[in-house]
Amino acid sequence: MIKASRPSNPFNVVLVEPNDVKDFDPIIDALTKPRNLKIIQVRWIRLEVESIAQILTKISHRTTESWKMETIKKANKKGLAIPPIPLTLAPMYDGPIPLNPNKKKDLESCIPFIVDVDKRNHSIAICNF
């Protein structure tokens, strides 16, 4: 997708703060995969803190494809699924983590193609971190 970016079709950069990245490890073993979800066919997976009991999936890399929603259920001791309960997740990171040199070089090469000035300045700040 980044390679296909052009001034007429810019790559959409989404700013992510350390608090936006959540640690799923504490709850992974307590969840069961929805029965009708064919994970081998999924290309994109999206989990959102606001609706942690749901998993959003796409089966292709087309950005125009809509997200399909599946309900994640909490497993009970017998291995049967019970209705989901609200879960909260702690942030995975306490603060910014430095980029490795290769990722920094990649990001620096993308900066000239970022149209939004605020996002461009944010990317420059990340490279200088």
QUIKAHU-V831795 format. One line per field, one symbol per residue. phi: phi as a letter, one per 30 degrees, with the letter a starting at -180 (. if undefined). A space follows every 10 residues. Layout:
phi = ???
This chain:
phi = .ddddbedbd ddccdbcedd cccdedcedd ccdeeddced cdcbbbcbdd bddbccbbcb cddddddccb cdcddcddic dcedcdbcbd ddbdadcddd eddddddddd edcddddddd ddddddddd
